[in-house]
Amino acid sequence: MMPTSIPQQELMEPGHTACQGCGATLAMRYALKALGKKTVVSVPASCWAVIPGAMPNRTLDIPMVYTPFAATGASISGLREALDIRGDSDYNVVGFAGDGGTADIGLQSLSGAMERGHNVFYIMYDNEGYMNTGVQRSGSTPYGAETTTTPVGLERNFKKQQKKIVADIMMAQGVPYVATATIAYPEDLIRKVQNARKITGPKFIQILAPCPTGWYYPPEKTIEVSRMAVQSRMFLLYEYSEGKFRLTKPSRPVTVKEYVQSQKRFSHMDENEIRILQEEVDRRWGELLEKESH
Ligand SMILES: Cc1ncc(C[n+]2csc(CCOP(=O)(O)OP(=O)(O)O)c2C)c(N)n1
């Protein structure tokens, strides 16, 4: 049973084609609960372009537009303006894109849509890699992770760059509503989408969506891994609304070491590499605490 604060309406049906334990399916399911039936979703090339299934099957009880990989921001801009001209201003227009489609190839299109101030939602489901095409690294992949384009092997060629955090970029750009969420905390996720609905203008939400296939952990551990990401502060939950910033403090903190040990993508990391990751986590935590105090 869902807690009563969570809308009972289901706009995602069973029978999708996602992997077992897919975090991205829950991200969509919870987001749609908060958005409601009057919603149009634009999805670029990604896992979510495949999850609804091939015609005549479908998984979503709302209209969905398939969009070129780089064009989610442009697509939702056009959908919004067209719906407004038609008098359908009460529809939510939502871009729902992966981290590759957001942090990398779609960033200019996203930034443009936000800057023009369209009344749209952009939801980035962050599985920290290009998962649909076989687990390649993205800008949003964390430091230390092994992917198929950062294979460890003898040269220890894991990802050497720190995670690019798109939500932080959106705050820096002055987007009126920016939040992060993850599927282990559905009430928080749904409340944030509901809060975003109160704002007329661009809204950006980044949802961490663990991926058993690409992070190499057993599928039944998805919620646990999602929770540990928050408790280890590897993924920080925050809400930035019209200039006010609020950071969630982990209730049962765990170390970055405990978090990385839960997934095989980090299994090659030595003490020094884990320390580099922990230091970055501590640095960013300090930075965001400081931001909250202003
Ligand atoms: C212009 C262009 N380049 C490459 C592709 C191939 N492609 C399709 S999905 C995808 C990966 C998407 O990654 P992400 O946005 O992170 O979503 P995920 O697959 O993880 O859900 C790629 C590279 C494409 N469809 N179009």
The ligand as an SDF file (V2000), in Angstrom:
LIG
                    3D

 26 27  0  0  0  0  0  0  0  0999 V2000
   22.6260   11.6950  -32.4100 C   0  0  0  0  0  0  0  0  0  0  0  0
   22.6000   10.3410  -31.8020 C   0  0  0  0  0  0  0  0  0  0  0  0
   23.7270    9.7900  -31.3620 N   0  0  0  0  0  0  0  0  0  0  0  0
   23.7280    8.5670  -30.7950 C   0  0  0  0  0  0  0  0  0  0  0  0
   22.5570    7.8640  -30.6790 C   0  0  0  0  0  0  0  0  0  0  0  0
   22.5930    6.4690  -30.0990 C   0  0  0  0  0  0  0  0  0  0  0  0
   22.0210    6.4180  -28.7590 N   0  0  0  0  0  0  0  0  0  0  0  0
   20.7260    6.0860  -28.5500 C   0  0  0  0  0  0  0  0  0  0  0  0
   20.3250    6.0030  -26.9340 S   0  0  0  0  0  0  0  0  0  0  0  0
   21.9100    6.3960  -26.4820 C   0  0  0  0  0  0  0  0  0  0  0  0
   22.3020    6.4400  -25.0330 C   0  0  0  0  0  0  0  0  0  0  0  0
   21.3760    7.2360  -24.1930 C   0  0  0  0  0  0  0  0  0  0  0  0
   21.9540    7.4250  -22.9350 O   0  0  0  0  0  0  0  0  0  0  0  0
   21.1760    8.2250  -21.8260 P   0  0  0  0  0  0  0  0  0  0  0  0
   20.6980    9.5160  -22.3600 O   0  0  0  0  0  0  0  0  0  0  0  0
   22.0540    8.3020  -20.6260 O   0  0  0  0  0  0  0  0  0  0  0  0
   19.8900    7.3360  -21.5010 O   0  0  0  0  0  0  0  0  0  0  0  0
   19.8390    5.8110  -20.9960 P   0  0  0  0  0  0  0  0  0  0  0  0
   20.1060    4.9610  -22.1920 O   0  0  0  0  0  0  0  0  0  0  0  0
   20.8840    5.6290  -19.9480 O   0  0  0  0  0  0  0  0  0  0  0  0
   18.4570    5.6350  -20.5050 O   0  0  0  0  0  0  0  0  0  0  0  0
   22.7280    6.5930  -27.5960 C   0  0  0  0  0  0  0  0  0  0  0  0
   24.1760    6.9200  -27.5510 C   0  0  0  0  0  0  0  0  0  0  0  0
   21.3720    8.4600  -31.1520 C   0  0  0  0  0  0  0  0  0  0  0  0
   20.1790    7.8590  -31.0360 N   0  0  0  0  0  0  0  0  0  0  0  0
   21.4290    9.7060  -31.7240 N   0  0  0  0  0  0  0  0  0  0  0  0
  1  2  1  0
  2  3  1  0
  2 26  2  0
  3  4  2  0
  4  5  1  0
  5  6  1  0
  5 24  2  0
  6  7  1  0
  7  8  2  0
  7 22  1  0
  8  9  1  0
  9 10  1  0
 10 11  1  0
 10 22  2  0
 11 12  1  0
 12 13  1  0
 13 14  1  0
 14 15  2  0
 14 16  1  0
 14 17  1  0
 17 18  1  0
 18 19  2  0
 18 20  1  0
 18 21  1  0
 22 23  1  0
 24 25  1  0
 24 26  1  0
M  CHG  1   7   1
M  END
$$$$
